[in-house]
């Protein structure tokens, strides 16, 4: 039996809150843990961060690649002109990620 895309239930995205005291390693573990199980969209809330290190950026790039390989989305929640937005702009990665400024602004699906 073939299902048309509109009949396949869409799972709600998994949301990961990144605490400002969370190390890059802990952030990576939390995000990868959230990706386990049924494939679904992923939302990473980075609004609490005060520093966006190169290591944290590398985690996000890796997670983005994994999500794309699984045909799923990654959305970053970060405030306008936040450290995350500045780091993405500085490294030329702005277009590589979907970003929103709040959880109420998440794209559908």
C-alpha positions as CSV (number, residue, x, y, z in Angstrom):
1,X,0.0,0.0,0.0
2,X,1.4,3.4,-1.0
3,X,0.6,6.4,1.3
4,X,0.4,9.8,-0.1
5,X,2.5,12.3,1.9
6,X,-0.6,14.1,3.2
7,X,-1.8,10.9,4.9
8,X,1.4,10.1,6.7
9,X,1.2,11.6,10.2
10,X,3.8,14.3,10.9
11,X,5.4,14.0,14.3
12,X,5.8,17.1,16.4
13,X,9.4,18.3,16.4
14,X,11.6,17.6,19.4
15,X,12.8,20.7,21.3
16,X,16.2,20.8,23.0
17,X,16.8,23.7,25.4
18,X,20.5,24.6,25.7
19,X,21.4,26.1,29.0
20,X,24.0,28.9,29.1
21,X,26.1,26.7,31.5
22,X,26.0,23.7,29.2
23,X,29.3,22.7,27.9
24,X,29.8,22.0,24.2
25,X,30.0,18.3,25.0
26,X,26.9,18.3,27.1
27,X,25.1,20.2,24.3
28,X,26.1,17.6,21.8
29,X,24.9,14.8,24.0
30,X,21.6,16.4,24.6
31,X,21.0,17.1,21.0
32,X,22.1,13.6,19.8
33,X,20.0,12.0,22.6
34,X,16.9,14.0,21.3
35,X,17.6,12.6,17.8
36,X,17.3,9.0,18.9
37,X,14.1,7.1,18.0
38,X,11.6,8.0,15.4
39,X,13.0,10.6,12.9
40,X,11.5,14.0,13.3
41,X,12.2,17.7,13.1
42,X,14.5,19.1,15.7
43,X,14.4,22.5,17.4
44,X,17.4,23.7,19.4
45,X,16.7,26.7,21.6
46,X,20.0,28.6,22.0
47,X,18.6,31.9,23.4
48,X,20.2,31.3,26.8
49,X,23.7,31.2,25.3
50,X,26.1,34.1,26.0
51,X,29.0,32.6,23.9
52,X,28.8,30.7,20.7
53,X,32.1,28.9,20.4
54,X,33.6,27.3,17.3
55,X,33.0,23.9,19.0
56,X,29.3,24.6,19.5
57,X,29.0,25.8,15.9
58,X,30.7,22.5,14.8
59,X,28.1,20.6,16.8
60,X,25.3,22.5,15.0
61,X,26.8,21.9,11.6
62,X,27.1,18.2,12.3
63,X,23.6,17.9,13.6
64,X,22.3,19.9,10.6
65,X,24.0,17.4,8.3
66,X,22.5,14.4,10.2
67,X,19.0,15.9,10.1
68,X,19.3,16.5,6.3
69,X,20.5,13.0,5.7
70,X,17.5,11.8,7.6
71,X,15.3,14.2,5.6
72,X,14.4,16.1,8.7
73,X,14.6,19.7,9.7
74,X,16.7,21.6,12.2
75,X,15.5,24.9,13.5
76,X,17.6,27.1,15.7
77,X,15.9,29.5,18.1
78,X,18.0,32.5,18.8
79,X,17.2,36.2,19.4
80,X,17.8,38.8,16.8
81,X,21.4,39.9,16.9
82,X,22.2,37.2,19.4
83,X,25.6,35.5,19.8
84,X,24.3,32.7,17.7
85,X,23.1,35.0,14.8
86,X,26.4,36.9,15.0
87,X,28.5,33.6,14.8
88,X,26.4,32.3,11.9
89,X,27.0,35.6,10.0
90,X,30.7,35.8,10.9
91,X,31.3,32.2,9.6
92,X,29.0,32.5,6.5
93,X,26.6,29.9,7.8
94,X,23.5,32.1,8.0
95,X,21.9,30.4,5.0
96,X,22.7,26.9,6.1
97,X,20.3,27.1,9.0
98,X,16.6,27.9,9.6
99,X,16.5,30.4,12.5
100,X,13.6,31.9,14.4
101,X,13.5,34.3,17.3
102,X,11.0,32.4,19.5
103,X,9.2,29.1,19.9
104,X,5.9,30.5,18.7
105,X,7.6,31.3,15.3
106,X,8.4,27.7,14.4
107,X,7.8,26.7,10.9
108,X,5.0,24.1,10.4
109,X,5.9,20.4,10.4
